[in-house]
Amino acid sequence: MLTFERPIPGQSLTAESKSQAFERPPEITDPIEALDIHIDNLSKDGAMEDVLYFLEFGVDLVTLVQGVLRSAVMEGIHSIDVSLIIAPVLHEHIKGFAEAAKLDYDEGFENEEGKKALSYKRDVARAKQMLKKLKEEESEAPTPEPMETPEPELEMQEQEPVKTGLMARM
């Protein structure tokens, strides 16, 4: 079944220029003012409860902050550049509320490959410590002198190397 609810190619070119909020200059260019607006929005009734609800049910904090900031960019409140500037502050603000509520949440910064590399480096460091400890223990223990055993003499006969290859004579 075909759906015809999608825009057709080129449909955006038929709308008037700058009809969307994100196509116009942003309302706020100062990062401090933009941060104030976001903090005010989060302090409204029920807003922080909604944020904590999403954190509690598995949305990581980085994704949540990015969603809030992208929404503001789409509405024309501020630019993407301002979002990048205020993202860490907004992240820490929400993180403070989540920790005050004693939520178990995913911050969103964890990297599985980084964890594996870190655990590998940790294991290598432990192995080096163990080897060092073993060497110290061996040097402290008295070692018996090795007994000399006569080695049988092996007669080495000179053998001419076998010539192989394309140009070797048969």
C-alpha positions in Angstrom: 0.0 0.0 0.0 1.4 3.4 -1.0 1.2 6.3 1.3 0.9 9.8 -0.1 1.4 11.7 3.1 5.0 12.4 2.4 6.2 15.6 0.7 7.0 15.1 -3.0 10.5 16.0 -4.2 10.9 19.7 -4.6 7.8 20.6 -2.5 10.0 22.6 -0.1 10.9 24.9 -3.0 7.3 25.8 -3.6 6.9 27.3 -0.1 7.8 30.9 0.6 11.4 31.6 1.5 12.0 31.9 5.3 8.5 30.6 6.1 9.9 28.1 8.7 11.3 29.3 12.0 14.7 27.7 11.5 15.2 29.5 8.1 15.1 32.9 9.8 17.8 34.4 12.0 17.5 33.1 15.6 15.6 35.1 18.2 18.5 34.8 20.7 22.2 35.0 19.9 23.6 35.3 23.4 24.4 31.9 25.0 23.6 33.2 28.5 20.2 34.3 27.5 19.5 31.0 25.7 20.6 29.1 28.8 18.3 31.2 31.0 15.4 30.4 28.7 16.1 26.6 28.9 16.5 26.7 32.7 13.3 28.7 33.0 11.5 26.1 30.8 12.8 23.3 32.9 11.7 25.0 36.1 8.1 25.1 34.9 5.5 22.8 36.5 6.1 19.2 35.5 9.0 19.8 33.1 11.7 18.4 35.3 9.5 15.5 36.3 9.1 14.7 32.6 12.9 14.9 32.1 13.5 12.6 35.1 10.8 10.2 33.9 12.7 9.8 30.6 16.0 9.4 32.4 14.5 6.8 34.6 13.2 4.7 31.7 16.4 4.5 29.7 16.9 7.6 27.7 20.5 8.7 28.2 21.2 12.2 29.4 23.2 13.3 26.3 20.4 12.3 24.0 17.8 14.1 26.1 19.9 17.4 26.2 20.4 17.2 22.4 16.7 16.7 21.9 15.9 19.8 23.9 18.5 21.9 22.1 17.5 20.7 18.7 13.9 21.5 19.4 14.9 25.1 20.3 16.9 25.3 17.0 13.9 24.1 15.0 11.7 26.7 16.7 14.2 29.4 15.8 15.0 30.3 19.4 18.8 30.0 19.0 21.3 28.6 16.5 23.2 25.4 16.5 26.3 27.2 17.6 24.6 28.4 20.7 23.4 24.8 21.4 27.0 23.5 21.3 28.0 26.2 23.8 25.3 25.7 26.3 24.9 21.9 26.0 27.5 21.0 28.8 25.9 23.5 31.3 22.4 22.2 30.6 23.7 18.6 30.9 25.2 19.3 34.3 22.0 21.1 35.4 19.8 18.1 34.6 22.4 15.7 36.0 22.2 17.6 39.3 18.5 17.1 39.5 18.9 13.4 38.6 21.5 12.8 41.3 19.4 14.7 43.9 16.5 12.4 43.0 18.9 9.4 43.4 18.0 8.1 39.9 20.0 5.3 38.3 20.5 6.8 34.8 22.8 6.5 31.8 24.8 9.6 31.2 25.5 8.7 27.6 29.2 9.1 27.5 30.3 5.5 27.8 32.1 3.9 24.9 32.3 0.1 24.8 35.5 0.2 22.7 37.0 2.6 25.1 36.0 0.3 28.0 37.6 -2.7 26.3 40.8 -0.8 25.6 41.0 0.5 29.2 40.4 -3.0 30.6 43.1 -4.4 28.3 45.6 -1.8 29.5 44.7 -2.5 33.1 45.2 -6.2 32.5 48.6 -5.6 30.9 49.6 -3.4 33.8 48.6 -6.2 36.3 50.5 -8.8 34.3 53.6 -6.6 34.4 53.3 -6.2 38.1 52.9 -9.9 38.6 56.0 -10.6 36.5 58.0 -8.1 38.4 56.8 -9.7 41.7 57.8 -13.2 40.4 61.2 -12.0 39.4 61.8 -10.4 42.8 60.7 -13.6 44.5 63.1 -15.6 42.3 66.0 -13.3 43.0 65.4 -13.6 46.8 65.3 -17.4 46.8 68.6 -19.2 46.8 69.2 -20.9 43.4 71.1 -24.2 43.2 74.1 -24.2 40.9 73.3 -26.1 37.7 75.2 -29.4 37.2 77.3 -29.6 34.2 76.4 -32.5 31.9 78.6 -33.4 29.0 77.0 -32.8 25.7 77.4 -35.4 23.0 79.4 -34.1 20.1 77.4 -33.9 17.0 79.3 -34.3 13.8 78.2 -31.6 11.4 78.7 -32.6 7.8 78.8 -29.9 5.3 76.0 -30.3 2.9 75.8 -28.4 -0.3 72.6 -26.3 -0.6 70.1 -27.7 -3.0 69.6 -25.4 -6.0 66.0 -24.9 -6.9 64.2 -22.4 -9.1 63.7 -21.8 -12.8 67.4 -21.4 -13.7 68.7 -24.4 -11.6 70.4 -27.2 -13.6 68.9 -30.6 -13.4 
